């Protein structure tokens, strides 16, 4: 059947929360340090401009959230976060999620997609973003705190949505 990307529904919340919380617990990619409760997750995913899921054969294997990166005069810049179920990584699900999020961002009236904190050791994400035409904005030394207390650089990226 293949992987489809679609808007989430309330029946997806349990699987979404489990995937999200697993990424948070890994402590390598998301800045959040605390898991979401079921109630917090329902509000969190509902509050986004768009929350999408990757589904394969009835199973939720990934998700993304899309929202403004800022407000007011900078409200035309979007931000997104992506999560792929640990045992599903390497199947290009992340790429499908990113491409879908770019389409949804453009449809939602955003002009730019910006990622504020791509952890420098997340080589897969960096490769994907460059492949899709994102540009690096520089490096923030020690911008991400790992669970062991060490610090890793972060790299902000952006893409003008008119280019897709």
C-alpha positions as CSV (number, residue, x, y, z in Angstrom):
1,X,0.0,0.0,0.0
2,X,2.8,2.4,0.7
3,X,3.2,5.4,3.0
4,X,0.6,8.1,3.0
5,X,0.9,11.5,4.6
6,X,-2.4,13.0,5.9
7,X,-3.8,15.3,8.5
8,X,-3.9,13.6,11.9
9,X,-7.2,12.6,13.6
10,X,-8.0,12.1,17.3
11,X,-7.6,8.3,16.8
12,X,-4.0,8.9,15.9
13,X,-3.1,10.7,19.2
14,X,-1.9,7.7,21.1
15,X,0.5,6.6,18.5
16,X,1.6,10.2,17.8
17,X,2.3,10.8,21.5
18,X,4.3,7.6,21.8
19,X,6.5,8.5,18.9
20,X,6.9,12.1,20.0
21,X,7.8,11.1,23.6
22,X,10.3,8.5,22.4
23,X,12.2,11.3,20.4
24,X,12.1,13.5,23.5
25,X,13.4,10.7,25.6
26,X,16.2,9.9,23.1
27,X,17.5,13.5,23.9
28,X,19.3,13.9,20.6
29,X,17.0,15.9,18.4
30,X,14.2,17.8,20.1
31,X,14.8,20.6,22.6
32,X,12.0,19.5,24.8
33,X,13.0,17.6,28.0
34,X,9.6,16.5,29.3
35,X,7.2,14.0,27.8
36,X,3.7,15.0,26.9
37,X,0.8,13.5,28.8
38,X,-2.2,12.4,26.7
39,X,-4.1,15.6,27.6
40,X,-1.1,17.8,26.8
41,X,-0.5,16.0,23.5
42,X,-4.1,16.4,22.4
43,X,-3.8,20.2,23.0
44,X,-0.3,20.4,21.5
45,X,-1.1,18.7,18.2
46,X,-4.5,20.6,17.9
47,X,-2.8,23.9,18.4
48,X,-0.5,23.6,15.4
49,X,-1.2,25.2,12.0
50,X,-1.1,21.6,10.7
51,X,-0.3,18.3,12.3
52,X,0.3,15.4,9.9
53,X,1.0,11.7,10.2
54,X,2.7,9.2,8.0
55,X,0.7,6.0,7.9
56,X,1.6,2.6,6.4
57,X,-0.8,-0.2,6.4
58,X,-2.9,1.4,9.1
59,X,0.1,2.1,11.4
60,X,1.3,5.5,12.3
61,X,5.0,5.5,11.5
62,X,5.8,9.2,11.8
63,X,4.4,12.7,12.2
64,X,5.2,16.4,11.9
65,X,3.9,19.6,13.3
66,X,3.8,22.9,11.3
67,X,3.4,26.4,12.9
68,X,4.6,30.0,12.7
69,X,8.2,30.5,13.7
70,X,7.4,33.9,15.1
71,X,4.6,36.5,15.2
72,X,3.6,39.7,13.6
73,X,6.0,41.0,10.9
74,X,7.8,37.6,11.0
75,X,4.7,35.5,11.0
76,X,5.2,34.5,7.4
77,X,8.0,32.2,8.4
78,X,7.1,28.7,9.3
79,X,8.8,26.1,11.5
80,X,8.3,22.4,11.7
81,X,9.4,19.4,13.6
82,X,9.4,15.8,12.4
83,X,9.4,12.5,14.2
84,X,9.8,9.0,12.7
85,X,9.2,5.8,14.7
86,X,12.5,4.4,15.7
87,X,12.1,1.0,14.0
88,X,10.9,2.7,10.8
89,X,13.9,5.0,10.2
90,X,15.8,4.7,7.0
91,X,12.7,4.2,4.8
92,X,12.6,7.9,3.6
93,X,9.5,8.6,5.8
94,X,11.2,11.7,7.0
95,X,11.7,13.0,3.5
96,X,8.0,12.4,2.7
97,X,7.0,14.3,5.9
98,X,9.3,17.2,5.1
99,X,8.0,17.5,1.5
100,X,4.4,17.4,2.7
101,X,5.1,20.0,5.3
102,X,6.6,22.3,2.7
103,X,3.4,22.0,0.6
104,X,1.2,22.6,3.6
105,X,3.3,25.6,4.7
106,X,2.9,27.1,1.2
107,X,-0.8,26.4,1.2
108,X,-1.1,28.0,4.6
109,X,0.4,31.2,3.3
110,X,3.9,30.9,4.7
111,X,6.8,32.2,2.6
112,X,9.7,30.7,4.3
113,X,10.4,27.5,6.2
114,X,13.1,27.9,9.0
115,X,14.5,25.2,11.2
116,X,16.0,26.9,14.3
117,X,18.0,24.1,15.9
118,X,19.1,21.2,13.7
119,X,21.6,19.3,15.9
120,X,25.0,19.2,14.0
121,X,25.3,15.4,14.6
122,X,22.0,14.7,12.9
123,X,23.7,13.9,9.6
124,X,20.6,12.4,8.1
125,X,18.5,15.5,8.6
126,X,21.3,17.8,7.4
127,X,21.8,15.7,4.2
128,X,18.0,15.7,3.5
129,X,17.6,19.5,4.1
130,X,20.5,20.3,1.7
131,X,19.1,17.8,-0.9
132,X,15.8,19.7,-0.7
133,X,17.5,23.0,-1.3
134,X,17.6,24.4,2.3
135,X,20.4,26.8,3.0
136,X,22.5,26.9,6.2
137,X,22.3,30.1,8.2
138,X,25.5,29.4,10.2
139,X,26.4,27.5,13.3
140,X,25.5,28.2,16.9
141,X,28.3,26.7,19.0
142,X,27.1,24.5,21.8
143,X,23.5,25.4,21.2
144,X,22.0,21.9,22.1
145,X,22.5,20.3,25.5
146,X,22.7,16.6,25.4
147,X,21.4,14.4,28.2
148,X,25.0,13.7,29.4
149,X,25.5,17.5,30.0
150,X,27.7,18.0,26.9
151,X,26.9,20.6,24.3
152,X,26.6,20.1,20.5
153,X,26.4,22.8,17.8
154,X,23.1,23.6,16.1
155,X,22.7,24.7,12.5
156,X,19.6,26.8,11.5
157,X,18.4,26.2,8.0
158,X,15.8,28.0,5.8
159,X,14.1,27.6,2.4
160,X,12.1,30.1,0.5
161,X,8.8,28.4,-0.3
162,X,8.5,30.1,-3.6
163,X,11.4,28.0,-4.8
164,X,9.4,24.7,-4.5
